[in-house]
Amino acid sequence: MKHFYTILIPFFFFIVGDAASERADRDKPVYLEADRATVEDVKRKDSMRVSIFTGNVILTQGTLRITADKVVLKEDVNGFRYATATGNLVTFRQKRDGADEYIEGWSKRVEYDNKSDKIELFRQARLKRGEDEVKGDYISYNMNSEFFQVIGSNERGVDTGADNRVRIIFQPKNKADNTAPDTSDAE
């Protein structure tokens, strides 16, 4: 069954197109809102600085938006940020570069790495672009290349319920062409 996913996932990337996430987001400031926050000393330069935000957390950076019950934000000495968001359902949304379209995701836990522009969704993971959608227990998504990997809970060796397979929905790209009546025999 693993080979099936290996064949299907590259096919999905061919269909979804070449545009990547909004490139300008990386250079924008990060804004966080929460009910409570614990922030370490900003002058600390020797190791990772950790900040914890709890209660209705909203993290935004340009068009990227993550909402969660709790976010642990780590910042390395070079200023790169790594966020782990948890909640009943964590959401993220980001505009695609050069398109009027968004990538959206949902899961129980989201890990965001701003250095590599990678986002990982764990447990009940779902990723959607337009009307195309992928679901699985784990989704790894590279925001620059739009390459992602989807894994079901059986393959990860975790028990997350009866629906443990990867599910992918491809919508027809030319819906207007598919619904036009055939008039070739009409005279």
Buried (B, 14 or more C-beta within 10 A) or exposed (E): EEEEBEEBBEEBEEEBBEBBBBEEBBEEEBEBEBEEBEEBEEEEEEEEBBBBBBEEBBBBBBBBBBBBBBBBBBBEEEEEBBBBBBBEBBBBBBBBBEBEEBBBBBBBBBBBBBEEBBBBBBBBBBBBBBEBBBBBBBBBBBBEEBBBBBBBBBBBEEEBEEEBBBEBEBEEEEEEEEEEEEEEEEE
